[in-house]
Amino acid sequence: MKNIIVVMSSKSKLITNDDFKVEDIDELIKECKVTARFYQRLIFIKSINEGSNISEASAILNVSRQTGGRWLEQFNNEGIDGLMPKFDGGKPSYLTDQEQSELKDIIIESNGKYTINDIKKIISDKFGVNYSYKQVWVIVRKKFGLNYTKAFPNYDSKPDTAREDLKKTLKK
């Protein structure tokens, strides 16, 4: 079993963790299928183990020294599990799934007659939620996957030969 050299500031300190083997890191790096971030953190710890200080290892991975220090602290406190990114899914939406579904139906039924500002007003009036213009755009474009279209007037009284008439006009 190898010992891990932990670098704190400019001083090195030898830490022995009986549950941990350096070969475990090599194996996890080869088989890492979880996330790129987990992989990056494993590389950081391996670099520290091979003699780099926090600043050098952080620079290699293009992260701040503070981030490297936090990874090292998490590793020292929790072992390999401490390196696993912990995502809690972010802030929950103000609109429930049912309300989002209802909003999407309203937008689709309008055949593209609503602008982002119109949808923002609908959300405010119908659901009592005040989103920013950008957030409404993200909901409509990214979450719902709807294309942005601008409402154009629909002329019901146009002649059946409108295209031909236009071509004749343009040739003159």
Backbone torsions as a table, in degrees:
resi	resn	phi	psi	omega
1	MET	NA	137.8	179.3
2	LYS	-98.0	155.3	175.3
3	ASN	-92.9	154.3	177.5
4	ILE	-101.3	131.5	175.2
5	ILE	-94.9	120.1	-179.8
6	VAL	-105.3	129.8	-178.5
7	VAL	-103.1	120.4	175.4
8	MET	-116.5	121.0	-174.3
9	SER	54.3	-119.5	-179.5
10	SER	-105.9	2.9	-178.9
11	LYS	-103.1	142.1	176.6
12	SER	-100.1	145.3	-178.4
13	LYS	-139.0	131.6	-179.0
14	LEU	-85.8	124.9	179.1
15	ILE	-120.6	134.0	177.2
16	THR	-111.6	126.0	177.9
17	ASN	-122.2	108.9	-175.3
18	ASP	-62.7	-25.4	-178.6
19	ASP	-84.4	-5.7	-171.7
20	PHE	-121.2	139.2	175.6
21	LYS	-128.1	141.6	179.7
22	VAL	-60.6	-33.4	178.3
23	GLU	-60.8	-28.1	177.5
24	ASP	-62.1	-39.6	178.6
25	ILE	-64.8	-45.3	178.8
26	ASP	-57.6	-42.8	-179.6
27	GLU	-66.4	-42.8	179.7
28	LEU	-66.1	-36.4	178.3
29	ILE	-63.7	-42.9	179.9
30	LYS	-65.7	-39.9	-173.5
31	GLU	-100.4	6.3	-173.6
32	CYS	-61.0	115.9	179.0
33	LYS	-126.9	4.3	-173.8
34	VAL	-76.9	-70.1	179.1
35	THR	-150.8	157.6	177.5
36	ALA	-65.5	-32.5	179.8
37	ARG	-67.7	-41.3	177.3
38	PHE	-61.8	-44.0	178.5
39	TYR	-59.3	-45.6	179.9
40	GLN	-60.1	-41.0	179.9
41	ARG	-68.3	-35.9	175.8
42	LEU	-64.0	-41.8	177.8
43	ILE	-61.6	-40.2	178.8
44	PHE	-59.7	-49.6	-179.2
45	ILE	-63.8	-40.2	178.0
46	LYS	-62.4	-41.7	178.5
47	SER	-62.7	-40.8	176.7
48	ILE	-62.2	-44.1	-179.5
49	ASN	-62.4	-31.0	-178.3
50	GLU	-87.7	7.5	172.1
51	GLY	112.9	-4.9	177.9
52	SER	-74.0	149.9	171.7
53	ASN	-90.2	176.4	-174.8
54	ILE	-59.3	-42.9	-178.5
55	SER	-62.5	-44.3	-179.3
56	GLU	-66.0	-47.5	-178.8
57	ALA	-63.7	-37.8	178.7
58	SER	-66.9	-41.1	-179.8
59	ALA	-63.8	-39.7	179.0
60	ILE	-58.6	-39.9	-177.1
61	LEU	-93.9	3.5	178.5
62	ASN	58.4	44.8	173.2
63	VAL	-123.9	162.4	-179.7
64	SER	-71.1	159.3	178.0
65	ARG	-62.1	-36.6	178.9
66	GLN	-62.5	-41.2	177.8
67	THR	-63.6	-45.2	177.1
68	GLY	-59.0	-43.5	178.2
69	GLY	-62.1	-39.0	178.1
70	ARG	-65.8	-41.8	177.8
71	TRP	-61.1	-43.6	-179.3
72	LEU	-64.4	-41.4	178.3
73	GLU	-64.1	-42.8	178.2
74	GLN	-62.4	-40.4	178.4
75	PHE	-64.3	-44.5	-179.5
76	ASN	-64.5	-34.6	-178.1
77	ASN	-82.6	-38.0	-171.3
78	GLU	-121.2	-3.0	-177.0
79	GLY	74.8	-153.8	-178.6
80	ILE	-57.8	-37.8	-179.8
81	ASP	-59.9	-28.7	179.0
82	GLY	-68.0	-17.9	179.6
83	LEU	-86.0	-15.0	-179.0
84	MET	-69.5	125.2	178.2
85	PRO	-59.1	141.4	-178.9
86	LYS	-115.0	100.6	178.9
87	PHE	-104.0	131.4	178.5
88	ASP	-102.9	9.2	175.4
89	GLY	89.7	-3.0	178.8
90	GLY	79.7	-175.2	-177.7
91	LYS	-72.9	133.1	-179.9
92	PRO	-68.4	152.4	-179.7
93	SER	-68.1	147.5	176.0
94	TYR	-72.9	-24.9	177.5
95	LEU	-94.8	135.1	177.0
96	THR	-71.5	168.2	178.0
97	ASP	-59.6	-38.8	-179.8
98	GLN	-65.7	-42.4	178.9
99	GLU	-65.9	-38.6	177.7
100	GLN	-63.9	-41.8	178.2
101	SER	-62.4	-43.0	178.8
102	GLU	-63.1	-42.5	178.3
103	LEU	-62.7	-43.2	179.4
104	LYS	-61.8	-42.2	178.1
105	ASP	-61.6	-41.2	178.9
106	ILE	-60.9	-44.3	-178.5
107	ILE	-66.1	-44.4	-178.0
108	ILE	-65.5	-41.4	-179.2
109	GLU	-65.6	-21.8	-178.2
110	SER	-78.0	-9.0	-178.3
111	ASN	56.6	40.3	175.1
112	GLY	77.9	22.9	-178.5
113	LYS	-88.1	-3.1	-178.8
114	TYR	-103.5	140.3	170.8
115	THR	-91.1	172.4	178.1
116	ILE	-61.2	-40.1	178.3
117	ASN	-64.0	-36.7	176.7
118	ASP	-63.6	-43.4	-179.3
119	ILE	-66.7	-37.9	177.2
120	LYS	-59.5	-42.7	178.8
121	LYS	-67.1	-39.9	177.8
122	ILE	-60.4	-45.4	179.9
123	ILE	-61.0	-43.3	-179.5
124	SER	-65.5	-47.6	-177.0
125	ASP	-70.2	-45.9	-172.9
126	LYS	-81.8	-38.9	-173.4
127	PHE	-112.0	-6.8	178.4
128	GLY	69.5	26.7	-179.3
129	VAL	-116.9	131.1	180.0
130	ASN	-106.7	97.4	176.4
131	TYR	-92.4	156.6	172.8
132	SER	-75.1	163.8	177.3
133	TYR	-56.2	-44.9	-177.5
134	LYS	-62.1	-42.3	-178.3
135	GLN	-66.6	-38.2	177.0
136	VAL	-63.8	-41.7	177.5
137	TRP	-59.8	-44.1	179.6
138	VAL	-62.0	-43.0	179.9
139	ILE	-61.6	-49.5	-176.1
140	VAL	-67.7	-47.5	-174.0
141	ARG	-81.6	-50.3	-172.7
142	LYS	-85.0	-49.3	-174.8
143	LYS	-75.8	-46.7	-178.4
144	PHE	-85.2	-19.9	-179.9
145	GLY	70.9	27.7	-179.1
146	LEU	-92.8	143.6	178.5
147	ASN	-80.2	150.3	177.2
148	TYR	-82.2	123.2	176.0
149	THR	-130.6	148.1	177.6
150	LYS	-98.9	136.8	-178.9
151	ALA	-71.5	129.8	175.8
152	PHE	-117.8	149.2	178.8
153	PRO	-65.3	144.2	179.0
154	ASN	-108.9	110.8	-177.4
155	TYR	-89.7	111.9	179.8
156	ASP	-78.5	-21.8	-174.0
157	SER	-97.3	16.7	-179.6
158	LYS	-70.8	147.8	-179.4
159	PRO	-71.5	154.8	179.2
160	ASP	-65.3	-23.3	-177.5
161	THR	-101.3	29.6	-174.9
162	ALA	-60.0	-43.1	-179.4
163	ARG	-63.7	-45.7	-179.3
164	GLU	-64.4	-41.0	178.7
165	ASP	-62.4	-39.8	178.9
166	LEU	-64.6	-44.3	179.4
167	LYS	-60.6	-41.2	179.3
168	LYS	-64.3	-40.2	-179.6
169	THR	-65.5	-40.7	-178.5
170	LEU	-70.1	-28.5	-179.9
171	LYS	-73.7	-22.8	-175.9
172	LYS	-69.7	NA	NA
